[in-house]
């Protein structure tokens, strides 16, 4: 199966943006396949667990923002590198990986998140 890498990148970004900014039900209905495997240790497996987690996040942290710095696609995988700003000024760098099925739907997710430090030993930015 040949994946449409550009479409998968667009869909991963749209999925993440839609869920992150407060409509995880729409995100799942539009972009997720029949099954959804989750590897983030604080989110349960499956579509409903994802919806519940992001619904609670929207209620607890209104006004958060996300910037998509880069997206990389290969085979059935898309990786997103993001900059998140949360209420109170906390900033995070995240890296998310999504696996797509043959129908172009997201079926698996891995991620890593790190608070952006005020200074680094190497002087390089996080992006």
GROMACS elastic network, one bead per residue, 0.5 to 0.9 nm:
[ bonds ]
;  ai    aj funct       b0    kb
    1    75     6  0.89633   500
    1   102     6  0.66092   500
    2     5     6  0.87854   500
    2    75     6  0.75221   500
    2    76     6  0.86043   500
    2   102     6  0.81811   500
    3     6     6  0.88318   500
    3     7     6  0.85037   500
    3     8     6  0.77158   500
    3    74     6  0.85779   500
    3    75     6  0.62703   500
    3    76     6  0.63387   500
    3   100     6  0.85107   500
    3   101     6  0.88149   500
    3   102     6  0.71447   500
    3   103     6  0.86880   500
    3   104     6  0.73267   500
    4     7     6  0.53838   500
    4     8     6  0.61415   500
    4     9     6  0.87188   500
    4    75     6  0.87199   500
    4    76     6  0.88591   500
    4   104     6  0.77558   500
    5     8     6  0.50547   500
    5     9     6  0.61845   500
    5    10     6  0.86754   500
    5    72     6  0.86006   500
    5    73     6  0.56475   500
    5    74     6  0.68304   500
    5    75     6  0.73933   500
    5    76     6  0.79505   500
    5    77     6  0.84917   500
    5    78     6  0.79819   500
    6     9     6  0.51229   500
    6    10     6  0.62618   500
    6    11     6  0.85743   500
    6    73     6  0.75838   500
    7    10     6  0.50856   500
    7    11     6  0.60112   500
    7    12     6  0.85085   500
    7   104     6  0.79800   500
    8    11     6  0.50095   500
    8    12     6  0.59916   500
    8    13     6  0.85542   500
    8    73     6  0.74800   500
    8    76     6  0.83011   500
    8    77     6  0.81790   500
    8    78     6  0.68565   500
    8   100     6  0.74830   500
    8   104     6  0.65009   500
    8   105     6  0.81509   500
    8   106     6  0.86780   500
    9    12     6  0.51737   500
    9    13     6  0.62685   500
    9    14     6  0.85892   500
    9    71     6  0.62974   500
    9    72     6  0.71386   500
    9    73     6  0.64848   500
    9    77     6  0.89408   500
    9    78     6  0.60904   500
    9    79     6  0.80841   500
    9    80     6  0.83016   500
   10    13     6  0.52732   500
   10    14     6  0.61177   500
   10    15     6  0.85297   500
   10    71     6  0.87250   500
   11    15     6  0.58708   500
   11    16     6  0.84318   500
   11    31     6  0.67756   500
   11   104     6  0.83958   500
   11   105     6  0.83062   500
   11   106     6  0.85654   500
   12    15     6  0.51056   500
   12    16     6  0.61212   500
   12    17     6  0.84856   500
   12    31     6  0.78780   500
   12    71     6  0.87421   500
   12    78     6  0.70521   500
   12    79     6  0.84221   500
   12    80     6  0.78730   500
   12    97     6  0.89939   500
   12    98     6  0.71551   500
   12   106     6  0.76450   500
   13    16     6  0.52072   500
   13    17     6  0.59474   500
   13    18     6  0.83882   500
   13    68     6  0.74898   500
   13    71     6  0.81201   500
   13    80     6  0.75535   500
   14    17     6  0.51047   500
   14    18     6  0.58765   500
   14    19     6  0.84631   500
   14    27     6  0.77891   500
   14    31     6  0.83101   500
   15    18     6  0.52956   500
   15    19     6  0.61924   500
   15    20     6  0.84104   500
   15    24     6  0.82874   500
   15    26     6  0.86436   500
   15    27     6  0.50896   500
   15    28     6  0.74627   500
   15    30     6  0.78091   500
   15    31     6  0.60407   500
   15    32     6  0.83431   500
   15   106     6  0.87783   500
   16    19     6  0.53117   500
   16    20     6  0.57906   500
   16    21     6  0.83137   500
   16    24     6  0.86615   500
   16    27     6  0.75152   500
   17    20     6  0.51488   500
   17    21     6  0.58641   500
   17    22     6  0.85338   500
   17    23     6  0.88883   500
   17    27     6  0.83929   500
   17    66     6  0.74995   500
   17    68     6  0.89535   500
   18    21     6  0.54785   500
   18    22     6  0.64939   500
   18    23     6  0.55422   500
   18    24     6  0.63755   500
   18    25     6  0.89136   500
   18    26     6  0.72730   500
   18    27     6  0.55066   500
   19    22     6  0.54437   500
   19    25     6  0.74892   500
   19    26     6  0.76031   500
   19    27     6  0.54918   500
   19    28     6  0.80075   500
   19    50     6  0.89954   500
   19    51     6  0.79738   500
   19    54     6  0.63960   500
   19    55     6  0.82844   500
   19    58     6  0.89072   500
   20    23     6  0.73312   500
   20    24     6  0.72246   500
   20    54     6  0.66618   500
   20    55     6  0.89057   500
   20    57     6  0.81691   500
   20    58     6  0.73950   500
   20    64     6  0.82972   500
   20    65     6  0.83447   500
   20    66     6  0.79186   500
   21    24     6  0.82302   500
   21    54     6  0.88042   500
   21    58     6  0.70588   500
   21    62     6  0.84839   500
   21    63     6  0.82716   500
   21    64     6  0.74996   500
   21    65     6  0.75906   500
   21    66     6  0.83625   500
   22    25     6  0.88286   500
   22    54     6  0.70901   500
   22    55     6  0.66032   500
   22    57     6  0.82448   500
   22    58     6  0.54164   500
   22    59     6  0.84621   500
   22    62     6  0.85375   500
   23    26     6  0.55639   500
   23    27     6  0.63934   500
   23    28     6  0.89156   500
   23    51     6  0.83575   500
   23    54     6  0.80011   500
   23    55     6  0.74360   500
   23    58     6  0.86097   500
   24    28     6  0.61011   500
   24    29     6  0.84899   500
   24    50     6  0.74763   500
   24    51     6  0.51164   500
   24    52     6  0.82099   500
   24    53     6  0.87774   500
   24    54     6  0.60673   500
   24    55     6  0.66756   500
   25    28     6  0.53168   500
   25    29     6  0.61568   500
   25    30     6  0.85816   500
   25    47     6  0.87056   500
   25    48     6  0.84716   500
   25    50     6  0.88126   500
   25    51     6  0.58004   500
   25    52     6  0.89647   500
   25    55     6  0.85651   500
   26    29     6  0.50544   500
   26    30     6  0.59677   500
   26    31     6  0.83392   500
   27    30     6  0.53476   500
   27    31     6  0.58397   500
   27    32     6  0.74474   500
   27    51     6  0.86842   500
   28    31     6  0.54484   500
   28    33     6  0.81931   500
   28    47     6  0.66830   500
   28    48     6  0.88072   500
   28    50     6  0.82794   500
   28    51     6  0.75361   500
   28   106     6  0.88176   500
   29    32     6  0.63340   500
   29    33     6  0.85298   500
   30    33     6  0.88072   500
   30   105     6  0.84944   500
   31   104     6  0.81108   500
   31   105     6  0.54206   500
   31   106     6  0.60723   500
   32    35     6  0.75848   500
   32    36     6  0.70080   500
   32    47     6  0.79536   500
   32   100     6  0.86217   500
   32   104     6  0.87171   500
   32   107     6  0.61020   500
   32   108     6  0.89525   500
   33    36     6  0.68135   500
   33   100     6  0.81557   500
   33   101     6  0.71684   500
   33   103     6  0.79546   500
   33   104     6  0.81336   500
   33   106     6  0.55982   500
   33   107     6  0.54731   500
   34    47     6  0.88995   500
   34   105     6  0.84375   500
   34   106     6  0.89526   500
   34   107     6  0.73961   500
   35    46     6  0.65075   500
   35    47     6  0.73604   500
   35   106     6  0.86211   500
   35   107     6  0.57804   500
   35   108     6  0.81887   500
   36    45     6  0.66117   500
   36    47     6  0.59027   500
   36    50     6  0.87616   500
   36   106     6  0.72844   500
   36   108     6  0.54673   500
   36   109     6  0.78942   500
   37    44     6  0.86103   500
   37    45     6  0.53985   500
   37    46     6  0.60162   500
   37    47     6  0.85117   500
   37   107     6  0.61048   500
   37   109     6  0.64170   500
   37   110     6  0.89633   500
   38    41     6  0.80435   500
   38    43     6  0.68971   500
   38    44     6  0.65532   500
   38    46     6  0.69939   500
   38    50     6  0.82373   500
   38   107     6  0.86019   500
   38   108     6  0.59025   500
   38   109     6  0.52175   500
   38   110     6  0.66982   500
   39    42     6  0.86540   500
   39    43     6  0.77180   500
   39    44     6  0.83193   500
   39    45     6  0.78589   500
   39   108     6  0.78149   500
   39   109     6  0.60075   500
   39   110     6  0.50305   500
   39   111     6  0.73828   500
   40    43     6  0.56254   500
   40    44     6  0.78962   500
   40   109     6  0.75878   500
   40   110     6  0.60210   500
   40   111     6  0.62277   500
   40   112     6  0.80502   500
   41    44     6  0.74890   500
   42    53     6  0.86010   500
   43    49     6  0.65021   500
   43    50     6  0.65056   500
   43    52     6  0.88631   500
   43    53     6  0.64678   500
   44    47     6  0.87564   500
   44    48     6  0.84917   500
   44    49     6  0.50680   500
   44    50     6  0.68165   500
   44    53     6  0.83229   500
   45    48     6  0.81493   500
   45    49     6  0.60949   500
   45    50     6  0.73565   500
   46    49     6  0.56061   500
   46    50     6  0.65330   500
   46    51     6  0.89516   500
   47    50     6  0.51957   500
   47    51     6  0.62875   500
   47    52     6  0.86956   500
   48    52     6  0.60329   500
   48    53     6  0.85123   500
   49    52     6  0.50880   500
   49    53     6  0.61205   500
   49    54     6  0.86908   500
   50    53     6  0.52107   500
   50    54     6  0.62724   500
   50    55     6  0.84741   500
   51    54     6  0.53895   500
   51    55     6  0.59305   500
   51    56     6  0.85520   500
   52    55     6  0.51521   500
   52    56     6  0.61971   500
   52    57     6  0.85781   500
   53    56     6  0.53359   500
   53    57     6  0.62013   500
   53    58     6  0.87870   500
   54    58     6  0.61117   500
   54    59     6  0.86156   500
   55    58     6  0.52456   500
   55    59     6  0.64474   500
   55    60     6  0.87681   500
   56    59     6  0.51250   500
   56    60     6  0.60958   500
   56    61     6  0.84248   500
   57    60     6  0.51026   500
   57    61     6  0.57292   500
   57    62     6  0.78739   500
   58    61     6  0.53462   500
   58    62     6  0.53782   500
   58    63     6  0.82518   500
   58    64     6  0.82976   500
   59    62     6  0.60034   500
   61    64     6  0.63066   500
   61    86     6  0.70687   500
   61    87     6  0.64713   500
   62    86     6  0.83527   500
   62    87     6  0.72455   500
   63    85     6  0.88317   500
   63    86     6  0.71266   500
   63    87     6  0.62813   500
   64    84     6  0.72865   500
   64    85     6  0.57198   500
   64    87     6  0.58375   500
   65    83     6  0.82756   500
   65    84     6  0.56771   500
   65    85     6  0.51286   500
   65    86     6  0.64686   500
   65    87     6  0.86751   500
   66    82     6  0.67537   500
   66    83     6  0.57309   500
   66    85     6  0.64168   500
   66    86     6  0.87399   500
   67    81     6  0.87718   500
   67    82     6  0.55992   500
   67    83     6  0.50992   500
   67    84     6  0.64155   500
   67    85     6  0.85997   500
   68    71     6  0.75441   500
   68    80     6  0.70396   500
   68    81     6  0.62733   500
   68    83     6  0.65482   500
   68    84     6  0.87885   500
   69    80     6  0.76209   500
   69    81     6  0.55445   500
   69    82     6  0.52472   500
   69    83     6  0.68545   500
   69   127     6  0.74937   500
   70    79     6  0.81619   500
   70    80     6  0.59112   500
   70    81     6  0.52504   500
   70    82     6  0.71239   500
   71    78     6  0.68624   500
   71    79     6  0.55691   500
   71    81     6  0.64226   500
   71    82     6  0.89046   500
   72    77     6  0.82835   500
   72    78     6  0.56299   500
   72    79     6  0.51382   500
   72    80     6  0.66703   500
   72    81     6  0.86815   500
   73    76     6  0.75764   500
   73    77     6  0.56681   500
   73    79     6  0.63348   500
   73    80     6  0.89484   500
   74    77     6  0.54186   500
   74    78     6  0.65681   500
   74    79     6  0.87440   500
   75    78     6  0.83538   500
   75   100     6  0.89074   500
   76    98     6  0.82101   500
   76    99     6  0.55504   500
   76   100     6  0.51629   500
   76   101     6  0.69719   500
   76   102     6  0.80694   500
   76   104     6  0.85700   500
   77    97     6  0.67514   500
   77    98     6  0.55638   500
   77   100     6  0.62644   500
   78    96     6  0.80908   500
   78    97     6  0.56203   500
   78    98     6  0.52133   500
   78    99     6  0.66070   500
   78   100     6  0.79904   500
   79    95     6  0.68557   500
   79    96     6  0.55221   500
   79    98     6  0.64580   500
   80    94     6  0.78402   500
   80    95     6  0.55711   500
   80    96     6  0.51308   500
   80    97     6  0.64786   500
   80    98     6  0.84375   500
   81    93     6  0.72497   500
   81    94     6  0.57723   500
   81    96     6  0.67014   500
   81   127     6  0.83544   500
   82    92     6  0.81219   500
   82    93     6  0.57269   500
   82    94     6  0.52025   500
   82    95     6  0.64798   500
   82    96     6  0.82736   500
   82   127     6  0.87718   500
   83    91     6  0.71243   500
   83    92     6  0.58591   500
   83    94     6  0.65753   500
   83   116     6  0.89932   500
   83   127     6  0.85245   500
   84    90     6  0.82070   500
   84    91     6  0.55455   500
   84    92     6  0.50633   500
   84    93     6  0.63435   500
   84    94     6  0.75535   500
   85    88     6  0.85511   500
   85    89     6  0.62268   500
   85    90     6  0.58193   500
   85    92     6  0.65521   500
   86    89     6  0.56734   500
   86    90     6  0.51823   500
   86    91     6  0.62175   500
   86    92     6  0.81604   500
   87    90     6  0.67231   500
   90   115     6  0.74141   500
   90   116     6  0.80584   500
   91   114     6  0.86357   500
   91   115     6  0.59124   500
   91   116     6  0.56180   500
   91   117     6  0.85061   500
   92   113     6  0.65888   500
   92   114     6  0.54478   500
   92   116     6  0.51137   500
   92   117     6  0.87851   500
   93   112     6  0.84329   500
   93   113     6  0.58695   500
   93   114     6  0.54124   500
   93   115     6  0.63570   500
   93   116     6  0.62425   500
   93   126     6  0.71431   500
   93   127     6  0.82835   500
   94   111     6  0.71043   500
   94   112     6  0.56408   500
   94   114     6  0.64038   500
   94   115     6  0.87368   500
   95   110     6  0.83905   500
   95   111     6  0.55360   500
   95   112     6  0.53436   500
   95   113     6  0.65928   500
   96   109     6  0.71184   500
   96   110     6  0.57642   500
   96   112     6  0.65578   500
   96   113     6  0.86282   500
   97   108     6  0.81277   500
   97   109     6  0.56047   500
   97   110     6  0.50942   500
   97   111     6  0.61122   500
   98   106     6  0.63591   500
   98   107     6  0.73897   500
   98   108     6  0.56277   500
   98   110     6  0.66819   500
   98   111     6  0.87993   500
   99   105     6  0.82701   500
   99   106     6  0.57521   500
   99   107     6  0.57989   500
   99   108     6  0.50051   500
   99   109     6  0.64889   500
   99   110     6  0.88754   500
  100   103     6  0.76511   500
  100   104     6  0.55498   500
  100   105     6  0.51517   500
  100   107     6  0.56538   500
  100   108     6  0.72052   500
  101   104     6  0.54869   500
  101   105     6  0.54207   500
  101   106     6  0.64049   500
  101   107     6  0.63318   500
  101   108     6  0.89729   500
  102   105     6  0.73980   500
  103   106     6  0.89631   500
  106   109     6  0.79172   500
  114   117     6  0.87390   500
  116   119     6  0.85864   500
  116   126     6  0.71678   500
  117   120     6  0.67627   500
  117   126     6  0.87926   500
  119   122     6  0.87075   500
  119   123     6  0.70486   500
  119   124     6  0.88631   500
  119   125     6  0.88252   500
  120   123     6  0.52055   500
  120   124     6  0.68992   500
  120   125     6  0.80288   500
  121   124     6  0.81827   500
  122   125     6  0.87537   500
  124   127     6  0.82732   500
